[in-house]
Amino acid sequence: MKKIWMSVIVSIMLVCSISISAFAAGSGSMTQDQTQDQTQSQTQDRAQDQSCKQTEVNTADREQARLQIRDRLQISDQAEAQYQDRLQQQDQTRSCFTDTEQHWAREQIGSAYSWGLINGYPNGDFNPDGVISGTEGVLMMSRLMNCLNVEESQADPETSIDLNLVPEWAREQIQEESALRIAAQSQCYGEAQLNRLQFAVMLAKALGVEPEEVTEDTVVFLDQSEIPQEDLGYISALRTLGIIQGTDGCFCADQTVTRAEAAAMLTRILEALE
């Protein structure tokens, strides 16, 4: 009887062992299948990312856009004369600021200074990687507009701003015609820091640039989903003109605009008009 029970127990143990092995094998197969599915999904995602490429700007489209803006805006003779005078006064062998000698935007900063668009600090620095407030951005663009022959139709009758939001040192300057118009248009004229999107849209509106129509197939920048739809047309128009550039195909709209980046955008406008 004891032998019979022993045989039964051994048989049960064998059956359990086979079941456990089969279950383990099945689990391993499921894990392997899941891993393969995840790998395949990641590969498809990477392939999709690689297929999403920034739409190139056609050279003919850029030249056409520049011709259109030249029809409305021209550099004034007075601004051109002042620019030439400043160039003669500057030492062309060195940077006009002590801290821009090795900076990527050295030439654009020097050009912006020669046009009277930017100022430095009493110690001779420009602080190229420093940020810009709304007030500073408005005044920079106002100086740019004062270099141009602007049609009277550019004037905006709605020029109401709250001077309490403007730092005391800039209140007189911001009430000048061009500065007041830019401030009222953008509503970003206070002491808060400007990001790249705010500065670019402010610039486009100040110049009277018409927003481009952006189709579903157009990739202006790879991160354009972060740009509000009502602003994307302005960003596309500035890119076509060659005024704004990105990094690795991205615009980085929420990133604060630096003094060097602002100087570069402003000088590219003047280059497009020459």
C-alpha positions as CSV (number, residue, x, y, z in Angstrom):
1,M,0.0,0.0,0.0
2,K,2.8,2.3,0.9
3,K,4.4,1.7,-2.5
4,I,1.2,2.5,-4.3
5,W,1.0,5.9,-2.5
6,M,4.6,6.6,-3.3
7,S,3.9,6.0,-7.0
8,V,0.9,8.3,-6.9
9,I,2.9,11.1,-5.2
10,V,5.7,10.8,-7.7
11,S,3.2,11.0,-10.6
12,I,1.6,14.1,-9.2
13,M,5.0,15.8,-8.8
14,L,6.0,15.0,-12.4
15,V,2.7,16.5,-13.7
16,C,3.2,19.6,-11.6
17,S,6.8,19.9,-12.8
18,I,5.7,19.7,-16.5
19,S,3.0,22.3,-16.0
20,I,5.3,24.7,-14.2
21,S,7.9,24.3,-17.0
22,A,5.3,24.9,-19.7
23,F,4.0,28.0,-17.9
24,A,7.5,29.4,-17.5
25,A,8.2,28.8,-21.1
26,G,4.9,30.5,-22.1
27,S,5.7,33.4,-19.8
28,G,9.1,33.7,-21.3
29,S,7.6,33.7,-24.8
30,M,5.1,36.5,-23.8
31,T,7.9,38.6,-22.3
32,Q,10.0,38.1,-25.4
33,D,7.0,39.1,-27.6
34,Q,6.3,42.2,-25.5
35,T,10.0,43.2,-25.8
36,Q,9.9,42.7,-29.5
37,D,6.7,44.8,-29.7
38,Q,8.3,47.6,-27.7
39,T,11.5,47.6,-29.8
40,Q,9.4,47.7,-33.0
41,S,7.4,50.6,-31.6
42,Q,10.5,52.5,-30.6
43,T,12.0,51.9,-34.1
44,Q,8.8,53.2,-35.7
45,D,8.9,56.3,-33.5
46,R,12.5,57.0,-34.5
47,A,11.7,56.5,-38.1
48,Q,8.8,58.9,-37.8
49,D,11.0,61.5,-36.1
50,Q,13.6,61.2,-38.9
51,S,11.0,61.5,-41.6
52,C,9.7,64.8,-40.0
53,K,12.1,67.3,-41.6
54,Q,12.1,71.0,-41.6
55,T,10.8,72.5,-44.8
56,E,13.5,74.3,-46.7
57,V,13.1,77.9,-47.7
58,N,13.4,78.3,-51.4
59,T,15.9,80.9,-52.5
60,A,13.5,82.5,-55.0
61,D,10.8,82.7,-52.2
62,R,13.3,84.5,-49.9
63,E,14.3,87.0,-52.6
64,Q,10.7,87.7,-53.5
65,A,9.8,88.3,-49.8
66,R,12.7,90.7,-49.5
67,L,11.7,92.6,-52.6
68,Q,8.2,93.0,-51.2
69,I,9.5,94.4,-47.9
70,R,11.9,96.7,-49.8
71,D,8.9,98.2,-51.6
72,R,7.6,99.4,-48.3
73,L,10.7,100.0,-46.2
74,Q,14.0,101.7,-47.1
75,I,16.9,102.8,-45.0
76,S,16.8,106.6,-44.7
77,D,19.7,108.7,-46.0
78,Q,20.2,110.2,-42.6
79,A,20.6,106.8,-41.0
80,E,23.0,105.7,-43.7
81,A,25.1,108.8,-43.2
82,Q,25.2,108.3,-39.4
83,Y,26.2,104.6,-39.9
84,Q,29.1,105.6,-42.1
85,D,30.2,108.2,-39.6
86,R,30.2,105.7,-36.8
87,L,32.1,103.2,-38.9
88,Q,34.9,105.7,-39.5
89,Q,35.1,106.5,-35.8
90,Q,35.4,102.9,-34.7
91,D,38.6,100.9,-34.5
92,Q,37.8,98.1,-37.0
93,T,40.7,96.0,-35.6
94,R,38.8,95.2,-32.4
95,S,35.3,94.6,-31.1
96,C,33.3,97.7,-30.1
97,F,32.6,96.0,-26.7
98,T,35.1,94.5,-24.4
99,D,33.1,91.2,-23.9
100,T,32.2,90.3,-27.5
101,E,35.6,89.7,-29.0
102,Q,35.1,85.9,-29.1
103,H,31.3,85.8,-29.3
104,W,29.5,84.2,-32.2
105,A,27.5,87.4,-32.8
106,R,30.5,89.7,-32.7
107,E,29.9,91.1,-36.2
108,Q,26.1,91.5,-35.8
109,I,26.6,93.3,-32.5
110,G,29.2,95.6,-34.0
111,S,26.8,96.3,-36.9
112,A,23.9,97.0,-34.6
113,Y,26.0,99.4,-32.6
114,S,27.1,101.2,-35.7
115,W,23.5,101.6,-36.8
116,G,22.7,103.0,-33.3
117,L,20.3,100.1,-32.4
118,I,22.0,99.0,-29.2
119,N,24.0,100.5,-26.3
120,G,26.5,99.0,-24.0
121,Y,27.3,99.6,-20.3
122,P,29.6,102.3,-18.8
123,N,32.3,99.7,-18.2
124,G,32.5,98.9,-21.9
125,D,30.6,95.6,-21.8
126,F,27.6,94.6,-23.9
127,N,26.6,91.5,-21.9
128,P,25.7,89.6,-25.1
129,D,24.2,86.6,-23.3
130,G,22.1,88.7,-21.0
131,V,18.3,88.8,-21.2
132,I,16.1,91.6,-22.5
133,S,13.0,93.2,-20.9
134,G,10.0,94.2,-22.8
135,T,10.9,97.8,-22.4
136,E,14.4,97.2,-23.8
137,G,13.0,95.2,-26.7
138,V,10.6,98.0,-27.6
139,L,13.3,100.7,-27.6
140,M,15.6,98.5,-29.7
141,M,12.9,98.2,-32.4
142,S,12.0,101.8,-32.1
143,R,15.6,102.7,-33.0
144,L,15.4,100.3,-36.0
145,M,12.2,101.9,-37.2
146,N,13.8,105.4,-36.9
147,C,16.5,104.2,-39.4
148,L,13.8,103.5,-42.0
149,N,11.5,105.5,-44.2
150,V,8.2,104.2,-43.0
151,E,4.9,104.8,-44.8
152,E,2.3,106.8,-42.9
153,S,-0.1,103.9,-43.3
154,Q,2.1,102.0,-40.8
155,A,0.9,104.3,-38.0
156,D,-1.4,102.6,-35.5
157,P,-4.1,104.9,-33.9
158,E,-4.4,102.6,-30.9
159,T,-1.4,103.6,-28.8
160,S,-2.6,103.3,-25.3
161,I,-0.2,101.9,-22.7
162,D,0.1,101.8,-19.0
163,L,3.2,103.9,-18.1
164,N,3.2,102.4,-14.6
165,L,4.4,99.2,-16.1
166,V,7.4,101.0,-17.7
167,P,10.6,101.6,-15.6
168,E,11.1,105.2,-14.8
169,W,14.3,105.6,-16.8
170,A,12.5,104.6,-20.0
171,R,9.1,106.4,-19.7
172,E,10.1,109.5,-21.8
173,Q,11.7,107.4,-24.5
174,I,8.8,104.9,-24.8
175,Q,6.3,107.8,-25.4
176,E,8.1,108.7,-28.7
177,E,5.9,107.9,-31.7
178,S,7.5,104.7,-33.0
179,A,8.2,103.3,-29.5
180,L,4.6,104.0,-28.4
181,R,3.2,102.3,-31.5
182,I,5.4,99.2,-31.0
183,A,4.6,99.0,-27.3
184,A,0.8,99.2,-27.9
185,Q,1.0,96.6,-30.7
186,S,2.9,94.0,-28.6
187,Q,1.6,94.8,-25.1
188,C,5.0,93.4,-24.0
189,Y,6.6,96.6,-22.9
190,G,7.1,96.2,-19.2
191,E,10.1,94.9,-17.2
192,A,9.3,91.2,-17.7
193,Q,11.9,89.3,-19.8
194,L,11.0,88.6,-23.4
195,N,11.2,85.1,-24.9
196,R,12.2,84.4,-28.5
197,L,8.6,84.2,-29.7
198,Q,7.6,87.5,-28.1
199,F,10.6,89.3,-29.6
200,A,10.1,87.9,-33.1
201,V,6.4,88.6,-33.2
202,M,7.0,92.1,-31.9
203,L,9.6,92.6,-34.7
204,A,7.3,91.3,-37.4
205,K,4.4,93.5,-36.4
206,A,6.6,96.6,-36.0
207,L,7.8,96.0,-39.6
208,G,4.3,95.4,-40.9
209,V,5.3,91.9,-42.1
210,E,2.2,89.9,-43.3
211,P,1.9,86.4,-41.7
212,E,2.4,83.5,-44.1
213,E,-0.2,80.8,-44.5
214,V,1.2,77.6,-43.0
215,T,-0.3,74.4,-44.4
216,E,-0.4,71.1,-42.6
217,D,2.5,69.8,-44.6
218,T,4.8,72.7,-43.8
219,V,7.3,72.3,-41.1
220,V,8.5,75.8,-40.2
221,F,10.4,74.5,-37.1
222,L,10.4,71.0,-35.7
223,D,9.0,72.3,-32.4
224,Q,6.3,74.5,-34.0
225,S,3.6,72.8,-31.9
226,E,4.9,75.0,-29.1
227,I,4.1,78.1,-31.2
228,P,0.5,79.4,-31.0
229,Q,-1.3,79.1,-34.3
230,E,-1.9,82.9,-34.5
231,D,1.9,83.5,-34.3
232,L,3.2,80.8,-36.5
233,G,2.5,82.7,-39.7
234,Y,4.7,85.6,-38.4
235,I,7.5,83.2,-37.5
236,S,7.3,81.5,-40.9
237,A,7.5,84.9,-42.7
238,L,10.5,86.0,-40.7
239,R,12.2,82.7,-41.4
240,T,11.5,83.1,-45.2
241,L,13.1,86.6,-45.0
242,G,16.2,85.1,-43.3
243,I,15.6,87.1,-40.1
244,I,15.3,84.3,-37.6
245,Q,17.1,81.0,-37.3
246,G,16.8,78.0,-35.0
247,T,19.0,75.4,-33.4
248,D,19.0,71.9,-35.0
249,G,15.7,72.8,-36.7
250,C,14.0,74.1,-33.5
251,F,12.9,77.6,-32.7
252,C,12.8,77.3,-28.9
253,A,9.9,79.8,-28.6
254,D,9.8,79.9,-24.8
255,Q,13.6,80.4,-24.4
256,T,14.5,83.9,-23.3
257,V,15.9,86.0,-26.1
258,T,19.5,87.2,-25.4
259,R,20.9,90.6,-26.2
260,A,23.1,89.0,-28.9
261,E,20.2,87.2,-30.6
262,A,18.2,90.5,-30.6
263,A,21.1,92.4,-32.2
264,A,21.4,89.6,-34.8
265,M,17.7,89.8,-35.8
266,L,17.8,93.5,-36.1
267,T,20.8,93.7,-38.2
268,R,19.5,91.0,-40.5
269,I,16.5,93.3,-41.2
270,L,18.9,96.0,-42.4
271,E,20.9,93.5,-44.4
272,A,17.7,92.4,-46.2
273,L,16.9,96.0,-47.1
274,E,20.3,96.8,-48.5
